[in-house]
Amino acid sequence: MPTLIKTTQDGRKLEVAGLAVTLDGKLECFELIEVAAHPRRRAILDVAPEATHLAGRVTLTAAEAARVRAAFAEAEAAVLKEPRAIAERFRLAVQRKACAEGIE
């Protein structure tokens, strides 16, 4: 069951589903990025001064980022208990690597 993190201004739901963050049911990202480490941090902070993290294209406050991390930790614990989930995690890792290398 997905964990609701927030609803965007345009009404879309940002949720954690397993080890992924989805926006309106579509994959958004697999990890959070700190705004302080982002190359466009000044532009991000101009638009959303309370943002501490990014989940794909969506800004998050510290509290929202903590909820994402907690949901990831819960999903991670579930993965470690079930062999099918471990296989799925490996499949997703291969998919991420292929996407990072430009192979789709």
N, C-alpha and C positions, 0 to 999 in steps of 0.2 A: 504494500500500500504506500503510495507516494506521500511524502511529508511536505506540506505547504510551507514555503518560506515567506512569500509575500505575493501580493497582487499588484501588478504594475499599474501605472496611471491610466493605461488604455484598457485595463480589465483582464489582461492575460495573467495566468497563474505561473509563478516560478516555484517549481517543486523539485525535491530530491527523490529520484526513483532508483533505488539500488545504489550503484556507484556513479551515477550521472545526475546532472542538473538538467531539467527540462523546462522549456518555456512554452506554455500552452500545449503540452504534450509532445513537443518536438525536442530532440537533443540540442542542448545549448552548450554544455561543456562537461569535462570530467574532473576539473580542478578549479580552485579559486586562485586569483592573481591579486596580490596586494597592489593597491593603487600607488603606493610609494615606489614600487619597483616597475611600474608601467611607464613606457616612454612618453605617453601623452598624459601624464598625471596632472599637469596644470590645466589642461582643457577639461579633464574629467572633474577636477575639483571646482572649476568655474561653474559647471553645470550642476554638480551634486557635491556640495562642500562637506556633507556628512559621510560621504563614501569612504570606506576603508579597504574594500575588496571589490573585485569584479567577478561575476559568474558569467563568462562569455561576454555578452553585450550589456548585461544588467549590473547596475551598481548596487552594492550592499553596504549596510551599516555594520558596525562591529557586532551588534546583537544578532543580525541576520546571518552574518558570516559564521558566528558561533553555532547557530542552529544548523547551518549546512554541515559544518564539521562534525557536529554531534550525530546528524543523520548518516553521514559517511561512516563514522565509527560504528554505528549500529549495523549498517549494511556490511561493513567489513567483518564484524563479529559473526554475522550470519553466514558469510562466505566461507569462513574458516571451519564451519560446522558441516557443510554439505558438499560432497564431491562434484555434483552437477554445477553448483555455483562456482567452484574452483575452475572447472573447465570453461565456464562462461567468462570468468575473469581473464583467463588466458586468451580466449577468443577476442575479447575487447582490447586487450593489450596489443595483440597482433594488428587489429584493425586501426588502433591509434597510431601505431608505428607506421603502418602503410600510408595513412593519411598525412602524417608528418613528412614522409618522404615523397609525397605527391602521387602515390599509387592509390587509386580508388577502385 
